[in-house]
Amino acid sequence: MNLWKDDNELFQLAKQELFVALVGDVMDKMGLLHQFLPQQIKPVSSEMVVIGRAMPVLEADVFAEKIEGTANPIMNKPFGLMFEALDGLKQNEVYICSGGSYNYAMWGGLMSTRAMKLGAAGAVVNGFTRDTNEILRLNYPTFSAGTYAQDQGPRGKVVDYGLPIEFGGIPVHPGDVIYGDRDGVLIVPKVAVEEAFSLALGKARGEKIVLEALQNGMSTVEAFNTFGIM
C-alpha cells in the first residue's frame, strides 16, 4: 500500500523525513547509479530544498537578440520560448533547463515571482542565476552552478520545453521527480518514484532506531549486524 495518496503528500513526507543523500543511496541499491546532476549545481541558499515534477526546458546559445533573415522564427523572439515555458509551469513542477552555455544567467527574480504565483516548486538550471537578493527574499528554491549577472537576452534562447533533455549527461524526462538540497540534485525517473521513496522512507525510519541504539552505546558493528543499516 502506498505511503502517500498524491504528490502533495509525497513531497511533504520527503521534506519532513528524508534528505537527498538517503534517496540516492536507495537508488544505488535499485541499480540506478547515475542519477545525480553535476556537483557544482547547488542551491542559492544552503537551506533551500527543491522537490517536484520535472518540466524540462531546452536552451540554446545565440549571438544577437534578433536576427533578420533567419530561417527560424524563434530567433526573432526575445528570449525565444522562455515566457511560454515559464507560463506553462504547473503546481509542483520544477523548471529544469539545460542546453546552453555558462555565458549568461538562465533564471532570475522576476521568473521566480511568476513561478511562485503558479505554484511551481523551484528552478534548476545548467548554468547561472542572477537577481540573487530577490531570490533570497522570495526564498524560492533555485539551484544553479552559481550566480552571474550577464543577461541571456542577446546570448541565449529557450527553443523548446516539455521534452526530454540531458543535464550533465543525466537524462531528464517530463514527470521525473527532481529532489535537491545542499548536497546535490537527484533525478528520480518517473517509473522509479514509488519504489525509491517507499524504500527511502523505510530506511529513514529504520535509521532512527539505529541512532537510538548508537546513542545508548551499541557499537557500529553490532548495530549493522542487528539492523542492516548504517
Contacts in CASP RR format, 6 or more apart in sequence:
PFRMAT RR
TARGET T0000
AUTHOR 0000-0000-0000
METHOD contacts of the structure
MODEL  1
MNLWKDDNELFQLAKQELFVALVGDVMDKMGLLHQFLPQQIKPVSSEMVV
IGRAMPVLEADVFAEKIEGTANPIMNKPFGLMFEALDGLKQNEVYICSGG
SYNYAMWGGLMSTRAMKLGAAGAVVNGFTRDTNEILRLNYPTFSAGTYAQ
DQGPRGKVVDYGLPIEFGGIPVHPGDVIYGDRDGVLIVPKVAVEEAFSLA
LGKARGEKIVLEALQNGMSTVEAFNTFGIM
2 194 0 8 1.000
2 198 0 8 1.000
3 13 0 8 1.000
3 197 0 8 1.000
3 198 0 8 1.000
3 201 0 8 1.000
4 10 0 8 1.000
4 13 0 8 1.000
4 197 0 8 1.000
7 52 0 8 1.000
7 53 0 8 1.000
7 92 0 8 1.000
8 92 0 8 1.000
10 193 0 8 1.000
10 197 0 8 1.000
11 51 0 8 1.000
11 52 0 8 1.000
11 92 0 8 1.000
11 121 0 8 1.000
13 197 0 8 1.000
13 201 0 8 1.000
14 23 0 8 1.000
14 51 0 8 1.000
14 179 0 8 1.000
14 197 0 8 1.000
15 49 0 8 1.000
15 51 0 8 1.000
17 201 0 8 1.000
17 204 0 8 1.000
17 205 0 8 1.000
18 197 0 8 1.000
18 200 0 8 1.000
18 201 0 8 1.000
18 204 0 8 1.000
19 181 0 8 1.000
19 183 0 8 1.000
20 179 0 8 1.000
20 180 0 8 1.000
20 181 0 8 1.000
20 183 0 8 1.000
20 184 0 8 1.000
20 185 0 8 1.000
20 186 0 8 1.000
21 183 0 8 1.000
22 200 0 8 1.000
22 203 0 8 1.000
22 204 0 8 1.000
22 207 0 8 1.000
23 179 0 8 1.000
23 186 0 8 1.000
23 188 0 8 1.000
23 196 0 8 1.000
23 197 0 8 1.000
23 200 0 8 1.000
24 35 0 8 1.000
24 36 0 8 1.000
24 186 0 8 1.000
24 196 0 8 1.000
24 200 0 8 1.000
25 203 0 8 1.000
26 196 0 8 1.000
26 199 0 8 1.000
26 200 0 8 1.000
26 203 0 8 1.000
27 33 0 8 1.000
27 35 0 8 1.000
27 186 0 8 1.000
27 188 0 8 1.000
27 192 0 8 1.000
27 196 0 8 1.000
29 199 0 8 1.000
30 192 0 8 1.000
30 195 0 8 1.000
30 196 0 8 1.000
30 199 0 8 1.000
32 189 0 8 1.000
32 192 0 8 1.000
32 196 0 8 1.000
34 170 0 8 1.000
35 170 0 8 1.000
35 186 0 8 1.000
35 187 0 8 1.000
35 188 0 8 1.000
35 189 0 8 1.000
36 170 0 8 1.000
36 184 0 8 1.000
36 185 0 8 1.000
36 186 0 8 1.000
36 187 0 8 1.000
37 124 0 8 1.000
37 126 0 8 1.000
37 167 0 8 1.000
37 168 0 8 1.000
37 170 0 8 1.000
37 184 0 8 1.000
37 185 0 8 1.000
37 186 0 8 1.000
37 187 0 8 1.000
38 126 0 8 1.000
38 145 0 8 1.000
38 168 0 8 1.000
39 184 0 8 1.000
40 145 0 8 1.000
40 146 0 8 1.000
41 124 0 8 1.000
41 126 0 8 1.000
41 143 0 8 1.000
41 144 0 8 1.000
41 145 0 8 1.000
41 184 0 8 1.000
41 185 0 8 1.000
42 143 0 8 1.000
42 144 0 8 1.000
42 145 0 8 1.000
42 146 0 8 1.000
42 182 0 8 1.000
42 184 0 8 1.000
43 49 0 8 1.000
43 50 0 8 1.000
43 141 0 8 1.000
43 142 0 8 1.000
43 143 0 8 1.000
43 180 0 8 1.000
43 181 0 8 1.000
43 182 0 8 1.000
44 129 0 8 1.000
44 132 0 8 1.000
44 135 0 8 1.000
44 136 0 8 1.000
44 142 0 8 1.000
44 143 0 8 1.000
44 144 0 8 1.000
44 146 0 8 1.000
44 147 0 8 1.000
45 136 0 8 1.000
45 139 0 8 1.000
46 182 0 8 1.000
47 182 0 8 1.000
48 139 0 8 1.000
48 141 0 8 1.000
48 142 0 8 1.000
48 143 0 8 1.000
48 181 0 8 1.000
48 182 0 8 1.000
49 141 0 8 1.000
49 180 0 8 1.000
49 181 0 8 1.000
50 94 0 8 1.000
50 121 0 8 1.000
50 122 0 8 1.000
50 123 0 8 1.000
50 124 0 8 1.000
50 141 0 8 1.000
50 142 0 8 1.000
50 143 0 8 1.000
50 178 0 8 1.000
50 179 0 8 1.000
50 180 0 8 1.000
50 181 0 8 1.000
50 185 0 8 1.000
51 121 0 8 1.000
51 177 0 8 1.000
51 178 0 8 1.000
51 179 0 8 1.000
51 180 0 8 1.000
52 92 0 8 1.000
52 93 0 8 1.000
52 94 0 8 1.000
52 121 0 8 1.000
52 122 0 8 1.000
52 177 0 8 1.000
52 178 0 8 1.000
52 179 0 8 1.000
53 92 0 8 1.000
53 93 0 8 1.000
53 94 0 8 1.000
53 121 0 8 1.000
53 174 0 8 1.000
53 175 0 8 1.000
53 176 0 8 1.000
53 177 0 8 1.000
53 178 0 8 1.000
54 93 0 8 1.000
54 94 0 8 1.000
54 96 0 8 1.000
54 172 0 8 1.000
54 173 0 8 1.000
54 174 0 8 1.000
54 175 0 8 1.000
54 176 0 8 1.000
54 177 0 8 1.000
54 178 0 8 1.000
54 187 0 8 1.000
55 85 0 8 1.000
55 88 0 8 1.000
55 89 0 8 1.000
55 90 0 8 1.000
55 93 0 8 1.000
55 94 0 8 1.000
55 95 0 8 1.000
55 96 0 8 1.000
55 120 0 8 1.000
55 161 0 8 1.000
55 162 0 8 1.000
55 174 0 8 1.000
55 175 0 8 1.000
56 96 0 8 1.000
56 97 0 8 1.000
56 98 0 8 1.000
56 161 0 8 1.000
56 162 0 8 1.000
56 163 0 8 1.000
56 164 0 8 1.000
56 165 0 8 1.000
56 172 0 8 1.000
56 173 0 8 1.000
56 174 0 8 1.000
57 82 0 8 1.000
57 85 0 8 1.000
57 95 0 8 1.000
57 96 0 8 1.000
57 97 0 8 1.000
57 98 0 8 1.000
57 158 0 8 1.000
57 160 0 8 1.000
57 161 0 8 1.000
57 162 0 8 1.000
57 165 0 8 1.000
58 97 0 8 1.000
58 98 0 8 1.000
58 99 0 8 1.000
58 158 0 8 1.000
58 159 0 8 1.000
58 160 0 8 1.000
58 161 0 8 1.000
58 163 0 8 1.000
58 165 0 8 1.000
59 97 0 8 1.000
59 98 0 8 1.000
59 99 0 8 1.000
59 100 0 8 1.000
59 106 0 8 1.000
59 126 0 8 1.000
59 152 0 8 1.000
59 156 0 8 1.000
59 157 0 8 1.000
59 158 0 8 1.000
59 159 0 8 1.000
60 99 0 8 1.000
60 100 0 8 1.000
60 156 0 8 1.000
60 157 0 8 1.000
60 159 0 8 1.000
61 100 0 8 1.000
61 101 0 8 1.000
61 103 0 8 1.000
61 155 0 8 1.000
61 156 0 8 1.000
62 75 0 8 1.000
62 154 0 8 1.000
62 155 0 8 1.000
62 156 0 8 1.000
62 157 0 8 1.000
63 154 0 8 1.000
63 155 0 8 1.000
64 154 0 8 1.000
65 78 0 8 1.000
65 153 0 8 1.000
65 154 0 8 1.000
66 75 0 8 1.000
66 76 0 8 1.000
66 78 0 8 1.000
67 75 0 8 1.000
67 76 0 8 1.000
68 76 0 8 1.000
70 76 0 8 1.000
74 80 0 8 1.000
74 81 0 8 1.000
74 157 0 8 1.000
74 159 0 8 1.000
75 157 0 8 1.000
77 157 0 8 1.000
78 153 0 8 1.000
79 152 0 8 1.000
79 153 0 8 1.000
79 156 0 8 1.000
79 157 0 8 1.000
79 158 0 8 1.000
80 157 0 8 1.000
80 158 0 8 1.000
80 159 0 8 1.000
81 157 0 8 1.000
81 158 0 8 1.000
81 159 0 8 1.000
81 160 0 8 1.000
81 161 0 8 1.000
82 152 0 8 1.000
82 157 0 8 1.000
82 158 0 8 1.000
84 158 0 8 1.000
84 161 0 8 1.000
85 95 0 8 1.000
85 158 0 8 1.000
85 161 0 8 1.000
85 162 0 8 1.000
86 95 0 8 1.000
86 111 0 8 1.000
86 114 0 8 1.000
86 115 0 8 1.000
87 114 0 8 1.000
87 118 0 8 1.000
88 118 0 8 1.000
88 161 0 8 1.000
89 95 0 8 1.000
89 115 0 8 1.000
89 118 0 8 1.000
89 119 0 8 1.000
89 120 0 8 1.000
90 118 0 8 1.000
90 119 0 8 1.000
90 120 0 8 1.000
91 118 0 8 1.000
91 119 0 8 1.000
91 120 0 8 1.000
92 119 0 8 1.000
92 120 0 8 1.000
92 121 0 8 1.000
93 120 0 8 1.000
93 121 0 8 1.000
94 120 0 8 1.000
94 121 0 8 1.000
94 122 0 8 1.000
94 123 0 8 1.000
94 124 0 8 1.000
94 178 0 8 1.000
95 107 0 8 1.000
95 111 0 8 1.000
95 115 0 8 1.000
95 120 0 8 1.000
95 122 0 8 1.000
95 123 0 8 1.000
95 124 0 8 1.000
95 125 0 8 1.000
96 123 0 8 1.000
96 124 0 8 1.000
96 125 0 8 1.000
96 165 0 8 1.000
96 167 0 8 1.000
96 172 0 8 1.000
96 178 0 8 1.000
97 106 0 8 1.000
97 107 0 8 1.000
97 123 0 8 1.000
97 124 0 8 1.000
97 125 0 8 1.000
97 126 0 8 1.000
97 158 0 8 1.000
98 125 0 8 1.000
98 126 0 8 1.000
98 165 0 8 1.000
98 166 0 8 1.000
98 167 0 8 1.000
98 168 0 8 1.000
98 172 0 8 1.000
99 126 0 8 1.000
99 165 0 8 1.000
100 106 0 8 1.000
100 126 0 8 1.000
100 127 0 8 1.000
100 156 0 8 1.000
101 127 0 8 1.000
102 127 0 8 1.000
102 128 0 8 1.000
102 145 0 8 1.000
102 148 0 8 1.000
103 150 0 8 1.000
103 155 0 8 1.000
104 128 0 8 1.000
104 148 0 8 1.000
104 150 0 8 1.000
104 151 0 8 1.000
104 152 0 8 1.000
104 153 0 8 1.000
104 155 0 8 1.000
104 156 0 8 1.000
105 127 0 8 1.000
105 128 0 8 1.000
105 129 0 8 1.000
105 130 0 8 1.000
105 147 0 8 1.000
105 148 0 8 1.000
105 149 0 8 1.000
105 150 0 8 1.000
105 151 0 8 1.000
105 152 0 8 1.000
106 125 0 8 1.000
106 126 0 8 1.000
106 127 0 8 1.000
106 128 0 8 1.000
106 129 0 8 1.000
106 144 0 8 1.000
106 152 0 8 1.000
107 123 0 8 1.000
107 125 0 8 1.000
107 129 0 8 1.000
107 130 0 8 1.000
107 142 0 8 1.000
107 144 0 8 1.000
108 129 0 8 1.000
108 130 0 8 1.000
108 131 0 8 1.000
108 134 0 8 1.000
108 135 0 8 1.000
108 142 0 8 1.000
109 130 0 8 1.000
109 131 0 8 1.000
109 134 0 8 1.000
109 135 0 8 1.000
109 138 0 8 1.000
109 140 0 8 1.000
110 131 0 8 1.000
111 123 0 8 1.000
112 123 0 8 1.000
112 131 0 8 1.000
112 134 0 8 1.000
112 135 0 8 1.000
112 138 0 8 1.000
112 140 0 8 1.000
112 142 0 8 1.000
113 134 0 8 1.000
113 138 0 8 1.000
115 122 0 8 1.000
115 123 0 8 1.000
115 140 0 8 1.000
116 138 0 8 1.000
116 140 0 8 1.000
121 141 0 8 1.000
121 178 0 8 1.000
122 140 0 8 1.000
122 141 0 8 1.000
122 142 0 8 1.000
123 129 0 8 1.000
123 140 0 8 1.000
123 141 0 8 1.000
123 142 0 8 1.000
123 143 0 8 1.000
123 144 0 8 1.000
124 142 0 8 1.000
124 143 0 8 1.000
124 144 0 8 1.000
124 167 0 8 1.000
124 178 0 8 1.000
124 180 0 8 1.000
124 185 0 8 1.000
125 143 0 8 1.000
125 144 0 8 1.000
125 145 0 8 1.000
126 145 0 8 1.000
126 167 0 8 1.000
126 168 0 8 1.000
127 144 0 8 1.000
127 145 0 8 1.000
127 146 0 8 1.000
128 144 0 8 1.000
128 145 0 8 1.000
128 146 0 8 1.000
128 147 0 8 1.000
128 148 0 8 1.000
128 150 0 8 1.000
129 135 0 8 1.000
129 142 0 8 1.000
129 144 0 8 1.000
129 146 0 8 1.000
129 147 0 8 1.000
129 148 0 8 1.000
130 147 0 8 1.000
130 148 0 8 1.000
130 149 0 8 1.000
130 150 0 8 1.000
130 151 0 8 1.000
132 147 0 8 1.000
135 142 0 8 1.000
143 180 0 8 1.000
143 185 0 8 1.000
162 174 0 8 1.000
163 174 0 8 1.000
164 171 0 8 1.000
164 172 0 8 1.000
164 173 0 8 1.000
164 174 0 8 1.000
165 171 0 8 1.000
165 172 0 8 1.000
166 172 0 8 1.000
167 187 0 8 1.000
170 187 0 8 1.000
171 187 0 8 1.000
172 178 0 8 1.000
172 187 0 8 1.000
173 189 0 8 1.000
173 190 0 8 1.000
175 190 0 8 1.000
176 187 0 8 1.000
176 188 0 8 1.000
176 189 0 8 1.000
176 190 0 8 1.000
176 193 0 8 1.000
177 187 0 8 1.000
177 188 0 8 1.000
177 190 0 8 1.000
177 193 0 8 1.000
177 197 0 8 1.000
178 185 0 8 1.000
178 186 0 8 1.000
178 187 0 8 1.000
178 188 0 8 1.000
179 185 0 8 1.000
179 186 0 8 1.000
179 188 0 8 1.000
180 186 0 8 1.000
188 196 0 8 1.000
188 197 0 8 1.000
203 229 0 8 1.000
206 227 0 8 1.000
206 229 0 8 1.000
207 229 0 8 1.000
209 227 0 8 1.000
210 223 0 8 1.000
210 227 0 8 1.000
210 229 0 8 1.000
210 230 0 8 1.000
213 223 0 8 1.000
213 226 0 8 1.000
213 227 0 8 1.000
214 220 0 8 1.000
214 223 0 8 1.000
218 226 0 8 1.000
220 230 0 8 1.000
223 229 0 8 1.000
223 230 0 8 1.000
224 230 0 8 1.000
END
